[in-house]
Amino acid sequence: MLVNPISFSALLRRELIRFSRIINQAILSPVFSSFLYLLIFGATLGRHINLLENISYIQFMVPGIVVMNVITVAYSHTSFSLFYSRYTKMIENDLITPISNFEKILASTVGALVVSAIVGFLICLLSLFFSPVAIHNIPMFIFFFIAISVTFSSFGIIVALMSEQFEHLSFFTTYLITPLTFLGGVFYSIKMLPEQLVLFTKLNPFFYMVDGFRWAMIGYSEGSLALSISLSLISALFFFFLTIWLFHIGYKLKH
């Protein structure tokens, strides 16, 4: 799967230009909502919640908020971009160009990664106004960030191919991504839960992504780190290559 740097850079530039035109929706909106989470749950209610002696509630919460927004931004970026191309039939221009499916998927995924990185960086920067946050393990921080972004940007492409209306894109956000993210330990420790809900949380794959990223960021984990790494890597590879295969067979690309 060789990449032509000229065609890849052109596709990536197109993704970033599209992003620059919706910067309010893509950047300012998630950063502002994260500010409200940090202010209300962290700076206000968090003062009355003691998890560990050396970790404040707001420090516990910041990694979860970053992951939550990376998931949402990566999914939204690719799903809307591809569905809009299908809806306006602009996708037909891409299909006749001598550009491999791998390059198309890679450019879309990297574009979503760039946008996610900007949002994640701004949220981390914003969190410094509430509490000092240092990265515990930089290589694993980068690994989890990329794996989570690739997973959900690829998933967004799959949903965009399956969808027939714009409402279908928000269906997966409302009834799948948002509930599993909120129930994945973003705002709470599993130590706060009754035993029955602890089991439910540990069956949630989103929990391991959040937990692994939290360990990489603040050095605290409540699950299996090996499972978090494995699940994040497998899901990223699986969804990425699934999108390439769907493009290869032309799944709903010409309808």
Sequence and secondary structure as in RCSB ss.txt:
>XXXX:A:sequence
MLVNPISFSALLRRELIRFSRIINQAILSPVFSSFLYLLIFGATLGRHINLLENISYIQFMVPGIVVMNVITVAY
SHTSFSLFYSRYTKMIENDLITPISNFEKILASTVGALVVSAIVGFLICLLSLFFSPVAIHNIPMFIFFFIAISV
TFSSFGIIVALMSEQFEHLSFFTTYLITPLTFLGGVFYSIKMLPEQLVLFTKLNPFFYMVDGFRWAMIGYSEGSL
ALSISLSLISALFFFFLTIWLFHIGYKLKH
>XXXX:A:secstr
    HHHHHHHHHHHHHHHHHTHIIIIIHHHHHHHHHIIIIIIIGGGG    SS  HHHHHHHHHHHHHHHHHHH
HHHHHHHHHHHHTTTHHHHHTSS  HHHHHHHHHHHHHHHHHHHHHHHHHHHTTTS    S HHHHHHHHHHHHH
HHHHHHHHHHHH SSHHHHHHHIIIIIHHHHHTTTSSS GGGS HHHHHHHHT HHHHHHHHHHHHHHS  SS H
HHHHHHHHHHHHHHHHHHHHHHHTTTTT  
